[in-house]
Amino acid sequence: MKVDEIKKIAFLARLDVNDRELLSLTNDVNNILNFINKMNEVDTHGIAPLAHPLEINQRLRNDEVTETNQRELFLKNAPAQEAGLFLVPKVIEEV
């Protein structure tokens, strides 16, 4: 990636990055992308995908409701609400 691309990403992410940090960040991102490219070169055909290297099962509890619905109580504290939902200010600007 080029410095200009990293600068744009930093702007979109609302990160305040100075010029010295920008060069270091560009180098770090490129190192990460190069590592990912190396990993993509590995032949994984015939290998089943894994979520975990060990074949173990998690003991899960039953999905049971343990608390009452307190939506109305919580919405009373909201500065703005509509149709049972919290309203928040728009924070994403179009570029």
Biopython code that builds the backbone (N, CA, C, O; Angstrom):
import numpy as np
from Bio.PDB.StructureBuilder import StructureBuilder

atoms = [
    (1, "MET", "N", (0.847, -1.175, 0.000)),
    (1, "MET", "CA", (0.000, 0.000, 0.000)),
    (1, "MET", "C", (0.892, 1.237, 0.000)),
    (1, "MET", "O", (2.018, 1.231, 0.497)),
    (2, "LYS", "N", (0.349, 2.266, -0.565)),
    (2, "LYS", "CA", (1.086, 3.526, -0.631)),
    (2, "LYS", "C", (0.711, 4.402, 0.564)),
    (2, "LYS", "O", (-0.313, 4.197, 1.216)),
    (3, "VAL", "N", (1.564, 5.373, 0.825)),
    (3, "VAL", "CA", (1.357, 6.285, 1.954)),
    (3, "VAL", "C", (0.012, 7.002, 1.828)),
    (3, "VAL", "O", (-0.684, 7.192, 2.825)),
    (4, "ASP", "N", (-0.353, 7.398, 0.615)),
    (4, "ASP", "CA", (-1.626, 8.100, 0.419)),
    (4, "ASP", "C", (-2.820, 7.225, 0.798)),
    (4, "ASP", "O", (-3.805, 7.716, 1.349)),
    (5, "GLU", "N", (-2.728, 5.930, 0.501)),
    (5, "GLU", "CA", (-3.818, 5.016, 0.848)),
    (5, "GLU", "C", (-3.934, 4.867, 2.365)),
    (5, "GLU", "O", (-5.036, 4.849, 2.914)),
    (6, "ILE", "N", (-2.797, 4.760, 3.028)),
    (6, "ILE", "CA", (-2.804, 4.648, 4.490)),
    (6, "ILE", "C", (-3.340, 5.939, 5.107)),
    (6, "ILE", "O", (-4.075, 5.900, 6.094)),
    (7, "LYS", "N", (-2.977, 7.065, 4.532)),
    (7, "LYS", "CA", (-3.462, 8.355, 5.034)),
    (7, "LYS", "C", (-4.985, 8.433, 4.907)),
    (7, "LYS", "O", (-5.659, 8.933, 5.807)),
    (8, "LYS", "N", (-5.522, 7.940, 3.793)),
    (8, "LYS", "CA", (-6.975, 7.960, 3.599)),
    (8, "LYS", "C", (-7.666, 7.022, 4.588)),
    (8, "LYS", "O", (-8.701, 7.366, 5.159)),
    (9, "ILE", "N", (-7.088, 5.842, 4.786)),
    (9, "ILE", "CA", (-7.664, 4.895, 5.755)),
    (9, "ILE", "C", (-7.636, 5.493, 7.154)),
    (9, "ILE", "O", (-8.602, 5.366, 7.907)),
    (10, "ALA", "N", (-6.537, 6.142, 7.501)),
    (10, "ALA", "CA", (-6.432, 6.777, 8.822)),
    (10, "ALA", "C", (-7.489, 7.865, 8.971)),
    (10, "ALA", "O", (-8.091, 8.006, 10.036)),
    (11, "PHE", "N", (-7.716, 8.629, 7.917)),
    (11, "PHE", "CA", (-8.747, 9.666, 7.960)),
    (11, "PHE", "C", (-10.123, 9.046, 8.171)),
    (11, "PHE", "O", (-10.896, 9.510, 9.009)),
    (12, "LEU", "N", (-10.428, 7.999, 7.411)),
    (12, "LEU", "CA", (-11.730, 7.350, 7.532)),
    (12, "LEU", "C", (-11.928, 6.726, 8.912)),
    (12, "LEU", "O", (-13.047, 6.674, 9.423)),
    (13, "ALA", "N", (-10.832, 6.254, 9.510)),
    (13, "ALA", "CA", (-10.899, 5.650, 10.843)),
    (13, "ALA", "C", (-10.785, 6.702, 11.942)),
    (13, "ALA", "O", (-10.796, 6.376, 13.129)),
    (14, "ARG", "N", (-10.678, 7.949, 11.540)),
    (14, "ARG", "CA", (-10.548, 9.070, 12.474)),
    (14, "ARG", "C", (-9.318, 8.917, 13.368)),
    (14, "ARG", "O", (-9.367, 9.172, 14.571)),
    (15, "LEU", "N", (-8.206, 8.491, 12.746)),
    (15, "LEU", "CA", (-6.944, 8.362, 13.461)),
    (15, "LEU", "C", (-6.070, 9.562, 13.149)),
    (15, "LEU", "O", (-5.910, 9.935, 11.987)),
    (16, "ASP", "N", (-5.513, 10.157, 14.168)),
    (16, "ASP", "CA", (-4.611, 11.290, 13.987)),
    (16, "ASP", "C", (-3.194, 10.739, 13.868)),
    (16, "ASP", "O", (-2.571, 10.383, 14.868)),
    (17, "VAL", "N", (-2.693, 10.672, 12.639)),
    (17, "VAL", "CA", (-1.383, 10.079, 12.378)),
    (17, "VAL", "C", (-0.481, 11.152, 11.774)),
    (17, "VAL", "O", (-0.804, 11.737, 10.740)),
    (18, "ASN", "N", (0.661, 11.405, 12.433)),
    (18, "ASN", "CA", (1.588, 12.396, 11.881)),
    (18, "ASN", "C", (2.457, 11.745, 10.799)),
    (18, "ASN", "O", (2.378, 10.536, 10.579)),
    (19, "ASP", "N", (3.280, 12.546, 10.129)),
    (19, "ASP", "CA", (4.056, 12.046, 8.986)),
    (19, "ASP", "C", (5.028, 10.937, 9.372)),
    (19, "ASP", "O", (5.190, 9.970, 8.627)),
    (20, "ARG", "N", (5.677, 11.066, 10.532)),
    (20, "ARG", "CA", (6.621, 10.035, 10.965)),
    (20, "ARG", "C", (5.892, 8.722, 11.239)),
    (20, "ARG", "O", (6.351, 7.650, 10.844)),
    (21, "GLU", "N", (4.757, 8.820, 11.918)),
    (21, "GLU", "CA", (3.959, 7.629, 12.199)),
    (21, "GLU", "C", (3.391, 7.036, 10.916)),
    (21, "GLU", "O", (3.246, 5.819, 10.795)),
    (22, "LEU", "N", (3.076, 7.897, 9.969)),
    (22, "LEU", "CA", (2.493, 7.444, 8.707)),
    (22, "LEU", "C", (3.459, 6.539, 7.949)),
    (22, "LEU", "O", (3.047, 5.522, 7.390)),
    (23, "LEU", "N", (4.719, 6.896, 7.926)),
    (23, "LEU", "CA", (5.715, 6.057, 7.243)),
    (23, "LEU", "C", (5.875, 4.716, 7.952)),
    (23, "LEU", "O", (5.954, 3.670, 7.308)),
    (24, "SER", "N", (5.922, 4.754, 9.270)),
    (24, "SER", "CA", (6.047, 3.525, 10.045)),
    (24, "SER", "C", (4.806, 2.651, 9.878)),
    (24, "SER", "O", (4.912, 1.435, 9.722)),
    (25, "LEU", "N", (3.644, 3.273, 9.911)),
    (25, "LEU", "CA", (2.388, 2.543, 9.759)),
    (25, "LEU", "C", (2.286, 1.917, 8.369)),
    (25, "LEU", "O", (1.836, 0.780, 8.227)),
    (26, "THR", "N", (2.701, 2.653, 7.358)),
    (26, "THR", "CA", (2.691, 2.121, 5.989)),
    (26, "THR", "C", (3.589, 0.896, 5.895)),
    (26, "THR", "O", (3.219, -0.106, 5.283)),
    (27, "ASN", "N", (4.757, 0.977, 6.496)),
    (27, "ASN", "CA", (5.685, -0.158, 6.498)),
    (27, "ASN", "C", (5.079, -1.358, 7.231)),
    (27, "ASN", "O", (5.173, -2.489, 6.755)),
    (28, "ASP", "N", (4.463, -1.111, 8.382)),
    (28, "ASP", "CA", (3.847, -2.194, 9.157)),
    (28, "ASP", "C", (2.712, -2.862, 8.385)),
    (28, "ASP", "O", (2.615, -4.089, 8.349)),
    (29, "VAL", "N", (1.860, -2.055, 7.772)),
    (29, "VAL", "CA", (0.736, -2.613, 7.010)),
    (29, "VAL", "C", (1.253, -3.434, 5.835)),
    (29, "VAL", "O", (0.734, -4.515, 5.555)),
    (30, "ASN", "N", (2.262, -2.931, 5.155)),
    (30, "ASN", "CA", (2.828, -3.682, 4.029)),
    (30, "ASN", "C", (3.458, -4.990, 4.490)),
    (30, "ASN", "O", (3.358, -6.000, 3.794)),
    (31, "ASN", "N", (4.105, -4.988, 5.649)),
    (31, "ASN", "CA", (4.661, -6.235, 6.189)),
    (31, "ASN", "C", (3.556, -7.243, 6.490)),
    (31, "ASN", "O", (3.705, -8.434, 6.217)),
    (32, "ILE", "N", (2.460, -6.767, 7.047)),
    (32, "ILE", "CA", (1.328, -7.651, 7.352)),
    (32, "ILE", "C", (0.743, -8.216, 6.061)),
    (32, "ILE", "O", (0.467, -9.412, 5.973)),
    (33, "LEU", "N", (0.553, -7.361, 5.065)),
    (33, "LEU", "CA", (-0.007, -7.821, 3.794)),
    (33, "LEU", "C", (0.932, -8.805, 3.096)),
    (33, "LEU", "O", (0.472, -9.767, 2.480)),
    (34, "ASN", "N", (2.232, -8.575, 3.187)),
    (34, "ASN", "CA", (3.198, -9.517, 2.603)),
    (34, "ASN", "C", (3.126, -10.865, 3.307)),
    (34, "ASN", "O", (3.211, -11.911, 2.663)),
    (35, "PHE", "N", (2.972, -10.844, 4.621)),
    (35, "PHE", "CA", (2.849, -12.092, 5.377)),
    (35, "PHE", "C", (1.586, -12.846, 4.964)),
    (35, "PHE", "O", (1.607, -14.066, 4.803)),
    (36, "ILE", "N", (0.495, -12.116, 4.796)),
    (36, "ILE", "CA", (-0.759, -12.742, 4.361)),
    (36, "ILE", "C", (-0.587, -13.354, 2.974)),
    (36, "ILE", "O", (-1.078, -14.452, 2.714)),
    (37, "ASN", "N", (0.104, -12.652, 2.090)),
    (37, "ASN", "CA", (0.354, -13.199, 0.752)),
    (37, "ASN", "C", (1.173, -14.484, 0.824)),
    (37, "ASN", "O", (0.912, -15.425, 0.074)),
    (38, "LYS", "N", (2.161, -14.533, 1.718)),
    (38, "LYS", "CA", (2.943, -15.762, 1.894)),
    (38, "LYS", "C", (2.059, -16.896, 2.390)),
    (38, "LYS", "O", (2.189, -18.034, 1.939)),
    (39, "MET", "N", (1.164, -16.589, 3.315)),
    (39, "MET", "CA", (0.262, -17.621, 3.833)),
    (39, "MET", "C", (-0.672, -18.120, 2.735)),
    (39, "MET", "O", (-1.012, -19.303, 2.699)),
    (40, "ASN", "N", (-1.085, -17.229, 1.843)),
    (40, "ASN", "CA", (-1.977, -17.628, 0.751)),
    (40, "ASN", "C", (-1.277, -18.523, -0.265)),
    (40, "ASN", "O", (-1.945, -19.216, -1.033)),
    (41, "GLU", "N", (0.050, -18.523, -0.287)),
    (41, "GLU", "CA", (0.805, -19.362, -1.215)),
    (41, "GLU", "C", (0.834, -20.827, -0.778)),
    (41, "GLU", "O", (1.150, -21.704, -1.583)),
    (42, "VAL", "N", (0.513, -21.098, 0.467)),
    (42, "VAL", "CA", (0.554, -22.463, 0.988)),
    (42, "VAL", "C", (-0.575, -23.277, 0.366)),
    (42, "VAL", "O", (-1.726, -22.840, 0.333)),
    (43, "ASP", "N", (-0.234, -24.463, -0.125)),
    (43, "ASP", "CA", (-1.229, -25.346, -0.731)),
    (43, "ASP", "C", (-2.050, -26.013, 0.372)),
    (43, "ASP", "O", (-1.530, -26.822, 1.141)),
    (44, "THR", "N", (-3.320, -25.670, 0.440)),
    (44, "THR", "CA", (-4.195, -26.235, 1.468)),
    (44, "THR", "C", (-5.292, -27.110, 0.874)),
    (44, "THR", "O", (-6.261, -27.441, 1.558)),
    (45, "HIS", "N", (-5.146, -27.485, -0.389)),
    (45, "HIS", "CA", (-6.154, -28.356, -1.007)),
    (45, "HIS", "C", (-6.157, -29.707, -0.303)),
    (45, "HIS", "O", (-5.103, -30.283, -0.034)),
    (46, "GLY", "N", (-7.335, -30.195, -0.014)),
    (46, "GLY", "CA", (-7.473, -31.480, 0.650)),
    (46, "GLY", "C", (-7.372, -31.405, 2.162)),
    (46, "GLY", "O", (-7.460, -32.430, 2.839)),
    (47, "ILE", "N", (-7.192, -30.227, 2.693)),
    (47, "ILE", "CA", (-7.118, -30.064, 4.148)),
    (47, "ILE", "C", (-8.435, -29.457, 4.620)),
    (47, "ILE", "O", (-8.849, -28.397, 4.149)),
    (48, "ALA", "N", (-9.073, -30.133, 5.540)),
    (48, "ALA", "CA", (-10.362, -29.655, 6.044)),
    (48, "ALA", "C", (-10.159, -28.409, 6.903)),
    (48, "ALA", "O", (-9.206, -28.335, 7.679)),
    (49, "PRO", "N", (-11.047, -27.438, 6.767)),
    (49, "PRO", "CA", (-10.946, -26.234, 7.603)),
    (49, "PRO", "C", (-11.133, -26.576, 9.079)),
    (49, "PRO", "O", (-11.904, -27.470, 9.429)),
    (50, "LEU", "N", (-10.425, -25.861, 9.926)),
    (50, "LEU", "CA", (-10.516, -26.081, 11.367)),
    (50, "LEU", "C", (-10.951, -24.806, 12.071)),
    (50, "LEU", "O", (-10.538, -23.705, 11.705)),
    (51, "ALA", "N", (-11.775, -24.966, 13.066)),
    (51, "ALA", "CA", (-12.090, -23.846, 13.938)),
    (51, "ALA", "C", (-11.160, -23.872, 15.143)),
    (51, "ALA", "O", (-10.934, -22.853, 15.795)),
    (52, "HIS", "N", (-10.628, -25.054, 15.426)),
    (52, "HIS", "CA", (-9.739, -25.240, 16.566)),
    (52, "HIS", "C", (-8.860, -26.451, 16.264)),
    (52, "HIS", "O", (-9.350, -27.430, 15.701)),
    (53, "PRO", "N", (-7.587, -26.414, 16.616)),
    (53, "PRO", "CA", (-6.715, -27.541, 16.285)),
    (53, "PRO", "C", (-7.017, -28.821, 17.061)),
    (53, "PRO", "O", (-6.613, -29.905, 16.640)),
    (54, "LEU", "N", (-7.709, -28.712, 18.167)),
    (54, "LEU", "CA", (-8.059, -29.891, 18.956)),
    (54, "LEU", "C", (-9.532, -30.208, 18.769)),
    (54, "LEU", "O", (-10.367, -29.307, 18.704)),
    (55, "GLU", "N", (-9.842, -31.480, 18.685)),
    (55, "GLU", "CA", (-11.241, -31.874, 18.530)),
    (55, "GLU", "C", (-11.887, -32.003, 19.906)),
    (55, "GLU", "O", (-11.979, -33.091, 20.473)),
    (56, "ILE", "N", (-12.325, -30.874, 20.416)),
    (56, "ILE", "CA", (-12.997, -30.863, 21.712)),
    (56, "ILE", "C", (-14.324, -30.143, 21.563)),
    (56, "ILE", "O", (-14.497, -29.309, 20.674)),
    (57, "ASN", "N", (-15.242, -30.466, 22.427)),
    (57, "ASN", "CA", (-16.543, -29.810, 22.428)),
    (57, "ASN", "C", (-16.649, -28.910, 23.643)),
    (57, "ASN", "O", (-16.191, -29.251, 24.734)),
    (58, "GLN", "N", (-17.253, -27.771, 23.438)),
    (58, "GLN", "CA", (-17.484, -26.883, 24.566)),
    (58, "GLN", "C", (-18.745, -27.311, 25.297)),
    (58, "GLN", "O", (-19.746, -27.695, 24.692)),
    (59, "ARG", "N", (-18.664, -27.234, 26.590)),
    (59, "ARG", "CA", (-19.863, -27.492, 27.376)),
    (59, "ARG", "C", (-20.646, -26.194, 27.439)),
    (59, "ARG", "O", (-20.201, -25.216, 28.040)),
    (60, "LEU", "N", (-21.794, -26.193, 26.825)),
    (60, "LEU", "CA", (-22.612, -24.989, 26.768)),
    (60, "LEU", "C", (-23.804, -25.130, 27.700)),
    (60, "LEU", "O", (-24.343, -26.220, 27.891)),
    (61, "ARG", "N", (-24.196, -24.022, 28.265)),
    (61, "ARG", "CA", (-25.374, -24.039, 29.123)),
    (61, "ARG", "C", (-26.617, -23.877, 28.261)),
    (61, "ARG", "O", (-26.534, -23.427, 27.118)),
    (62, "ASN", "N", (-27.744, -24.237, 28.799)),
    (62, "ASN", "CA", (-29.005, -24.049, 28.095)),
    (62, "ASN", "C", (-29.275, -22.563, 27.925)),
    (62, "ASN", "O", (-28.961, -21.761, 28.805)),
    (63, "ASP", "N", (-29.849, -22.210, 26.812)),
    (63, "ASP", "CA", (-30.172, -20.816, 26.526)),
    (63, "ASP", "C", (-31.518, -20.497, 27.169)),
    (63, "ASP", "O", (-32.576, -20.720, 26.580)),
    (64, "GLU", "N", (-31.452, -19.976, 28.379)),
    (64, "GLU", "CA", (-32.668, -19.683, 29.131)),
    (64, "GLU", "C", (-32.696, -18.211, 29.516)),
    (64, "GLU", "O", (-31.660, -17.627, 29.834)),
    (65, "VAL", "N", (-33.871, -17.619, 29.488)),
    (65, "VAL", "CA", (-34.036, -16.233, 29.912)),
    (65, "VAL", "C", (-33.895, -16.180, 31.425)),
    (65, "VAL", "O", (-34.578, -16.905, 32.150)),
    (66, "THR", "N", (-32.998, -15.312, 31.896)),
    (66, "THR", "CA", (-32.779, -15.211, 33.344)),
    (66, "THR", "C", (-33.146, -13.833, 33.888)),
    (66, "THR", "O", (-33.188, -13.638, 35.103)),
    (67, "GLU", "N", (-33.412, -12.877, 32.997)),
    (67, "GLU", "CA", (-33.772, -11.535, 33.443)),
    (67, "GLU", "C", (-35.047, -11.097, 32.740)),
    (67, "GLU", "O", (-35.390, -11.593, 31.667)),
    (68, "THR", "N", (-35.736, -10.165, 33.364)),
    (68, "THR", "CA", (-36.959, -9.648, 32.760)),
    (68, "THR", "C", (-36.624, -8.553, 31.755)),
    (68, "THR", "O", (-35.546, -7.960, 31.803)),
    (69, "ASN", "N", (-37.549, -8.296, 30.854)),
    (69, "ASN", "CA", (-37.378, -7.251, 29.856)),
    (69, "ASN", "C", (-37.508, -5.888, 30.538)),
    (69, "ASN", "O", (-38.559, -5.564, 31.090)),
    (70, "GLN", "N", (-36.438, -5.096, 30.496)),
    (70, "GLN", "CA", (-36.437, -3.784, 31.137)),
    (70, "GLN", "C", (-36.259, -2.660, 30.120)),
    (70, "GLN", "O", (-35.759, -1.585, 30.452)),
    (71, "ARG", "N", (-36.669, -2.913, 28.890)),
    (71, "ARG", "CA", (-36.478, -1.934, 27.822)),
    (71, "ARG", "C", (-37.075, -0.573, 28.174)),
    (71, "ARG", "O", (-36.406, 0.451, 28.040)),
    (72, "GLU", "N", (-38.307, -0.558, 28.614)),
    (72, "GLU", "CA", (-38.970, 0.714, 28.923)),
    (72, "GLU", "C", (-38.231, 1.478, 30.016)),
    (72, "GLU", "O", (-38.105, 2.701, 29.944)),
    (73, "LEU", "N", (-37.750, 0.776, 31.010)),
    (73, "LEU", "CA", (-37.003, 1.413, 32.092)),
    (73, "LEU", "C", (-35.724, 2.052, 31.554)),
    (73, "LEU", "O", (-35.393, 3.181, 31.915)),
    (74, "PHE", "N", (-35.010, 1.335, 30.697)),
    (74, "PHE", "CA", (-33.763, 1.858, 30.148)),
    (74, "PHE", "C", (-34.021, 3.002, 29.168)),
    (74, "PHE", "O", (-33.250, 3.960, 29.115)),
    (75, "LEU", "N", (-35.093, 2.904, 28.402)),
    (75, "LEU", "CA", (-35.398, 3.962, 27.438)),
    (75, "LEU", "C", (-35.796, 5.270, 28.122)),
    (75, "LEU", "O", (-35.669, 6.340, 27.527)),
    (76, "LYS", "N", (-36.269, 5.196, 29.347)),
    (76, "LYS", "CA", (-36.615, 6.419, 30.075)),
    (76, "LYS", "C", (-35.391, 7.310, 30.267)),
    (76, "LYS", "O", (-35.523, 8.531, 30.341)),
    (77, "ASN", "N", (-34.209, 6.716, 30.347)),
    (77, "ASN", "CA", (-32.973, 7.474, 30.544)),
    (77, "ASN", "C", (-32.368, 7.983, 29.241)),
    (77, "ASN", "O", (-31.417, 8.763, 29.265)),
    (78, "ALA", "N", (-32.905, 7.552, 28.114)),
    (78, "ALA", "CA", (-32.336, 7.928, 26.820)),
    (78, "ALA", "C", (-32.694, 9.368, 26.479)),
    (78, "ALA", "O", (-33.838, 9.782, 26.664)),
    (79, "PRO", "N", (-31.725, 10.134, 25.982)),
    (79, "PRO", "CA", (-32.037, 11.505, 25.580)),
    (79, "PRO", "C", (-32.962, 11.551, 24.361)),
    (79, "PRO", "O", (-33.737, 12.494, 24.205)),
    (80, "ALA", "N", (-32.881, 10.535, 23.500)),
    (80, "ALA", "CA", (-33.756, 10.481, 22.323)),
    (80, "ALA", "C", (-34.079, 9.021, 22.024)),
    (80, "ALA", "O", (-33.219, 8.144, 22.106)),
    (81, "GLN", "N", (-35.341, 8.786, 21.677)),
    (81, "GLN", "CA", (-35.772, 7.427, 21.363)),
    (81, "GLN", "C", (-36.909, 7.482, 20.358)),
    (81, "GLN", "O", (-37.605, 8.489, 20.228)),
    (82, "GLU", "N", (-37.077, 6.381, 19.659)),
    (82, "GLU", "CA", (-38.178, 6.285, 18.702)),
    (82, "GLU", "C", (-38.491, 4.815, 18.472)),
    (82, "GLU", "O", (-37.590, 4.017, 18.214)),
    (83, "ALA", "N", (-39.736, 4.465, 18.562)),
    (83, "ALA", "CA", (-40.211, 3.099, 18.315)),
    (83, "ALA", "C", (-39.459, 2.072, 19.161)),
    (83, "ALA", "O", (-39.164, 0.971, 18.695)),
    (84, "GLY", "N", (-39.153, 2.437, 20.398)),
    (84, "GLY", "CA", (-38.480, 1.508, 21.293)),
    (84, "GLY", "C", (-36.990, 1.364, 21.041)),
    (84, "GLY", "O", (-36.368, 0.423, 21.535)),
    (85, "LEU", "N", (-36.408, 2.285, 20.278)),
    (85, "LEU", "CA", (-34.978, 2.226, 19.957)),
    (85, "LEU", "C", (-34.287, 3.507, 20.410)),
    (85, "LEU", "O", (-34.901, 4.574, 20.440)),
    (86, "PHE", "N", (-33.014, 3.396, 20.760)),
    (86, "PHE", "CA", (-32.217, 4.564, 21.098)),
    (86, "PHE", "C", (-31.862, 5.305, 19.815)),
    (86, "PHE", "O", (-31.477, 4.679, 18.828)),
    (87, "LEU", "N", (-31.986, 6.618, 19.815)),
    (87, "LEU", "CA", (-31.548, 7.430, 18.687)),
    (87, "LEU", "C", (-30.210, 8.063, 19.055)),
    (87, "LEU", "O", (-30.049, 8.618, 20.142)),
    (88, "VAL", "N", (-29.262, 7.970, 18.142)),
    (88, "VAL", "CA", (-27.933, 8.531, 18.382)),
    (88, "VAL", "C", (-27.577, 9.459, 17.230)),
    (88, "VAL", "O", (-28.108, 9.306, 16.130)),
    (89, "PRO", "N", (-26.684, 10.422, 17.467)),
    (89, "PRO", "CA", (-26.296, 11.327, 16.389)),
    (89, "PRO", "C", (-25.516, 10.593, 15.301)),
    (89, "PRO", "O", (-24.811, 9.621, 15.571)),
    (90, "LYS", "N", (-25.653, 11.069, 14.089)),
    (90, "LYS", "CA", (-24.917, 10.510, 12.963)),
    (90, "LYS", "C", (-23.443, 10.857, 13.142)),
    (90, "LYS", "O", (-23.099, 12.015, 13.376)),
    (91, "VAL", "N", (-22.575, 9.858, 13.032)),
    (91, "VAL", "CA", (-21.147, 10.102, 13.228)),
    (91, "VAL", "C", (-20.324, 9.796, 11.987)),
    (91, "VAL", "O", (-19.133, 10.107, 11.950)),
    (92, "ILE", "N", (-20.919, 9.203, 10.987)),
    (92, "ILE", "CA", (-20.187, 8.864, 9.770)),
    (92, "ILE", "C", (-20.503, 9.917, 8.712)),
    (92, "ILE", "O", (-21.662, 10.170, 8.382)),
    (93, "GLU", "N", (-19.452, 10.512, 8.199)),
    (93, "GLU", "CA", (-19.622, 11.525, 7.171)),
    (93, "GLU", "C", (-19.286, 10.927, 5.817)),
    (93, "GLU", "O", (-18.460, 10.020, 5.715)),
    (94, "GLU", "N", (-19.920, 11.432, 4.795)),
    (94, "GLU", "CA", (-19.596, 10.984, 3.447)),
    (94, "GLU", "C", (-18.321, 11.668, 2.996)),
    (94, "GLU", "O", (-18.096, 12.845, 3.278)),
    (95, "VAL", "N", (-17.491, 10.917, 2.295)),
    (95, "VAL", "CA", (-16.210, 11.464, 1.830)),
    (95, "VAL", "C", (-16.322, 11.819, 0.370)),
    (95, "VAL", "O", (-15.356, 12.298, -0.225)),
]
sb = StructureBuilder()
sb.init_structure("model")
sb.init_model(0)
sb.init_chain("A")
sb.init_seg("    ")
for serial, (resi, resn, name, xyz) in enumerate(atoms, 1):
    if name == "N":
        sb.init_residue(resn, " ", resi, " ")
    sb.init_atom(name, np.array(xyz, "f"), 0.0, 1.0, " ", f" {name:<3s}", serial, name[0])
structure = sb.get_structure()
